[in-house]
Amino acid sequence: MTRQQLMDRCLEVVGDATLTTQASEWLDNILLEIDGLGYWRFTEATDTIATTNGADDYTQPTLYSKGLIITPGVSTKPLTQTSLQALLACRSDARTGTPEQFALFNSKVYVYPKPVTSFLPVLQCFFYKEITLPTDSTTDLSTLVGMKKKWHKYLLDGMIAQGLKHIDDERQDGAQGLWDQDKVLMMADNEEYRSPRETEKSPRTEVIKPQEA
């Protein structure tokens, strides 16, 4: 479905076709809520960072949002992510060579050891970008956002839940319960909804529970 189709169907259920501005906000709100739930396949992205002699901090990838993994070249072992404090403590030994650790701070990637001539790999970055909020009203969301077509119905349920809450309709509790169930289904259908560093923890589907009938 397109952004316009979702808005039209939502307002048809809500019962007030004049709430077009609000319906647009409801869709954005739902997409941002989904983005905050986990790590989605349709937000996967890659980039590279070219290291330079004597430089040990670099601007993070432009599209980076969360879940950063860095390797010092192709088919190499990933760098270990640590805190900036721990990384700066390691730098006291002035060690140089191919980076083995990295830390994120203030939109920069700090690495250790310090790259120098003969040890200047191109860092391969794998991460998740922010979900795209569509502004085009006529292009299908599967193209604009990358979201599976079968999930568009879930988006509509979420928009309706927000719309009924906005007008304080008696149907709002049931609509919210349906939207909560939809989120569980989406996460179960997406194998990357967890952080790569959370693979040994309980799935997030255990966190979001549908409302009891």
Helices and strands as residue ranges (DSSP letters): H 3-14, H 20-37, G 41-43, E 44-50, E 57-59, E 64-71, E 80-81, H 84-90, G 91-93, E 101-105, E 108-112, E 122-129, H 141-144, G 149-151, H 152-166, H 172-188, G 196-198, G 204-206
